[in-house]
Amino acid sequence: MNIEHTYTFKGIPREVIWRTIQDKEVLQRALPGCKSFVEVAEDAFASELGISIGPVKGIFTGDVRQVDKNEPESYRLLVKGKGKPGEIDADANMFLEEIEEGTRLQCSAEVKLTGVLASVGQRVMSGVAKVVLGQFFKEIDKEAKQLV
């Protein structure tokens, strides 16, 4: 399943957004339903999320890694998660572009699902992913505005 998401951080320079999304404490606060977010190696984290959106409910444990970093323009986000409803394996390319209004972040992800997550269908899961991403980026926006 492919997921595309764009978010514009109005009035916030790209370098500020980059610093914000590199801060593990900010990430923990911004991730919807985040119960824990522990750095286990450089740019690698073990996490636990409680998600309850439509048919997707449960606790997910996972590994999150940032790779191929090109500060402050791009990075890849690798996410592997497991929970009662199934497993998630995502590879997302994140691009930060300085624009007149501020910074545009574009996320392009390839996501593989198993279990109940796969059975509810791509349309439903795509909608759930967009809700989670939207909540996450709104929180990053709030955090970054405190730094401007």
N, C-alpha and C positions, 0 to 999 in steps of 0.2 A: 504494500500500500504506500502510495506517495502522499506526503503532506507538504503543502506550501503555506507559509504564513509570513505576513509582513506587518511590522509595527513601526510607527514613526514616533520618536522621542522628540517632541517639539521644544526647541530652544536649548537643547542639551548637546554639547560638542561630542564628537565620536570618542575622543580620549576619555571623557568622563564615563560614557557608557561602557567602554572597554574596562576601565578600572572597577566599575560597579559589578560587572558580570564576572570578574576575577576574584571577588571577595567572597570567601566561603560562608561567612556569617550572613551576608546579604542574600546569597543563594538559598541558604536554609530558611530565612524569613520569607523569601519570595516564592518558593516552591509550594504550590497548593497542597495542604495536608501533610507537610513535612514533619515527621516525628524525630528523625535524626539525620544528620549529614556530617559524616566524619571523614577527614582527609586521611587516606591510607597510604598515599605516595604523592609525589608531586603531580598536581593536576589530575588526581584520581581520588574518588570519594565512594564510600559505602553509604547508602541511604535507605530510609524507610519512609514510605508515603502511605497515607490513608486516603483513598480516593472513593468518592461516592457521587457519581454523575450518571444519571439514568441507569442503564443496566450494568454499569461498571462500578462494582462495590468491592472493597477489600483492602487489605494491607499488602503493599508491594515492597519487597526488599530488592535492592539493586545496586549495581555498580555504574558510576558515571565517570567518564574520562574526557578530558579536553586534549585533543591532539592536533598536529599540523597547525600550530598557532602562528599567525602572521600579524603581530600587533601593529596597529589597532584595527586591522581590516577584516580578518577572518579567522575562523577555527572550525574544527570538526568536533562534534559532540557525540560520543558513543555511549549508549545507554542499554544496559541489560537489566531486566527486572522480572521478578517472579512473584506470583501471588496465587491465591485460590482460583481467581477467575482465569488464570493462564499466564503466559509469558510474553514479554515484549523485548524485541531486539531492534534498536533504532540506530541509524547512522545519519546524523544531521549536519549539513553544511550551513554555517552561520556567517553571514556577510554583513558588515557594518559600513554604511556609505554616508559620508557627510553630504547633506543636502541643504538647501536654503533654509528650510524650516527647522533644521536640527540634525538628527541622525536617523537614517532608515536602517532597520535591521530586517534582513530577509533570511528566513529559515526554509531550507529545502531538505526534507527528510525521507528516507526509505525506511519503512517500519514493517517488521515481520511479527505476526501475532500467532499464538496458539491457544487452545482451550476455548473457553466461553468467549474470550475476547475475539477470537477469530470467527466464532459462530454467529455473533451478533451482526456481522456484516461490516463492510468497508465504510458505507455511508454513515452508520451510527458511530463507528470508531473514529472516523475522520472528524465528526462533529465534536466528540468528546475531546479529542486531541486539540482542536481549535479552542475549546473552552479553557482547557488547562493552560495552553500557551498564552491565550489572552490574559488570564488571571496573572500568570507569571510575569509577563512583560509590563502589565499595569503596576505591579509591585516594584519591579526594577525601575520603572519610570519614577515612582515616588521616592525611592532610595536615591536615585541619581540627582533628582531635583534638590536634595539636601546638600549636594556637593557643589552645585553651581553658584 
